[in-house]
Amino acid sequence: MFEVFVKTHFSSAHFLRNYPGNCEHLHGHNWDVEVAVTARELNDIDVAIDFRDLKNIVKKIMARLDHKNLNELPEFSKKNPSSERLAEFIFHKVREELKAFPGVEATSVKVCETPSSGVIYRE
């Protein structure tokens, strides 16, 4: 089994509804994101997935989140845009995009809102 990952980041604002503290107010983060995918086999050029392809997938998803108020996105109109929900959202978007790459599956998404705290989502 091969696991391939890419790291990126985006900046956005959010607030957590019904949160008992400062995070209930609009504030921002520079989110760090790590996306990992797996493949059992290598392709004809001996890679699981080209880093460029995986980076393009992730870049497309980050463009939807970067420099936005996450609460204003339809996906977060009823759910809080917490680190947990962001990781889950990114994971599902990556999984959709990977349908174009047979044999490659989303493994995990790590989202950090600070250098010392974050979430990893897996299915």
C-alpha positions as CSV (number, residue, x, y, z in Angstrom):
1,M,0.0,0.0,0.0
2,F,1.3,3.5,-0.9
3,E,0.2,6.6,0.9
4,V,0.7,9.9,-0.9
5,F,0.1,13.3,0.8
6,V,0.2,17.0,0.0
7,K,0.2,19.9,2.4
8,T,-1.4,23.3,1.7
9,H,-3.1,26.1,3.6
10,F,-5.9,28.7,3.3
11,S,-7.1,31.7,5.2
12,S,-10.7,32.2,6.2
13,A,-13.1,33.6,8.8
14,H,-15.7,31.7,10.7
15,F,-17.7,31.7,13.9
16,L,-19.1,28.8,15.9
17,R,-22.8,29.1,16.6
18,N,-23.8,28.4,20.2
19,Y,-20.2,28.2,21.3
20,P,-19.8,29.2,25.0
21,G,-16.8,31.6,24.5
22,N,-14.9,33.9,22.2
23,C,-15.2,31.6,19.1
24,E,-18.9,32.5,18.8
25,H,-17.7,35.8,17.4
26,L,-16.4,36.2,13.8
27,H,-12.6,35.5,13.7
28,G,-10.1,34.2,11.3
29,H,-7.5,31.4,10.9
30,N,-4.6,30.5,8.6
31,W,-5.6,26.8,8.3
32,D,-3.0,24.2,7.5
33,V,-4.3,21.2,5.5
34,E,-2.8,17.8,4.8
35,V,-4.5,15.5,2.4
36,A,-3.5,11.8,2.2
37,V,-4.6,9.2,-0.4
38,T,-3.7,5.6,-0.9
39,A,-3.2,3.2,-3.7
40,R,-2.4,-0.5,-3.8
41,E,-0.8,-0.4,-7.2
42,L,1.5,2.0,-9.0
43,N,0.6,3.3,-12.5
44,D,2.6,2.8,-15.7
45,I,5.1,5.4,-14.6
46,D,5.5,3.9,-11.1
47,V,3.6,6.5,-9.1
48,A,0.3,6.1,-7.2
49,I,-0.9,9.5,-8.3
50,D,1.1,12.4,-9.7
51,F,1.7,15.0,-7.0
52,R,0.7,17.6,-9.5
53,D,-2.7,15.9,-10.0
54,L,-3.3,15.7,-6.2
55,K,-2.2,19.3,-5.7
56,N,-4.6,20.4,-8.4
57,I,-7.5,18.6,-6.7
58,V,-6.7,20.1,-3.4
59,K,-6.1,23.6,-4.9
60,K,-9.6,23.5,-6.4
61,I,-11.1,22.7,-3.1
62,M,-9.1,25.3,-1.2
63,A,-10.2,28.0,-3.7
64,R,-13.8,27.4,-2.5
65,L,-12.7,28.1,1.1
66,D,-9.9,30.7,0.9
67,H,-10.6,34.2,2.0
68,K,-14.2,33.5,2.7
69,N,-16.5,33.7,5.7
70,L,-17.1,29.9,6.0
71,N,-20.5,30.4,7.6
72,E,-21.8,32.0,4.4
73,L,-21.0,28.8,2.3
74,P,-24.1,26.6,1.7
75,E,-22.3,23.6,3.2
76,F,-22.0,25.4,6.6
77,S,-25.4,27.2,6.7
78,K,-26.7,24.7,9.3
79,K,-23.4,23.1,10.5
80,N,-20.7,24.9,12.3
81,P,-17.5,25.3,10.2
82,S,-15.4,23.8,12.9
83,S,-12.1,22.1,12.2
84,E,-13.9,18.8,12.4
85,R,-16.5,19.7,9.8
86,L,-13.9,21.3,7.5
87,A,-11.8,18.2,7.5
88,E,-14.9,16.1,6.7
89,F,-15.9,18.5,4.0
90,I,-12.5,18.5,2.3
91,F,-12.3,14.7,2.6
92,H,-15.6,14.2,0.8
93,K,-14.6,16.7,-1.9
94,V,-11.3,14.9,-2.5
95,R,-13.0,11.6,-2.7
96,E,-15.3,12.9,-5.4
97,E,-12.4,14.2,-7.4
98,L,-10.5,11.0,-7.1
99,K,-13.1,9.1,-9.1
100,A,-11.1,10.2,-12.1
101,F,-8.1,8.2,-10.7
102,P,-9.0,4.5,-10.5
103,G,-7.4,2.7,-7.6
104,V,-6.6,5.9,-5.6
105,E,-8.7,6.5,-2.5
106,A,-8.9,9.3,0.0
107,T,-7.3,8.2,3.3
108,S,-7.4,11.2,5.6
109,V,-7.6,15.0,5.9
110,K,-5.8,16.8,8.6
111,V,-6.9,20.4,9.4
112,C,-5.0,22.6,11.8
113,E,-6.3,26.0,12.9
114,T,-3.2,26.6,14.9
115,P,0.3,25.1,14.8
116,S,-0.5,23.1,18.0
117,S,-4.2,22.0,17.4
118,G,-6.0,20.2,14.7
119,V,-8.2,17.4,13.6
120,I,-7.7,14.3,11.4
121,Y,-10.8,13.0,9.6
122,R,-10.9,9.4,8.2
123,E,-13.6,7.0,7.1
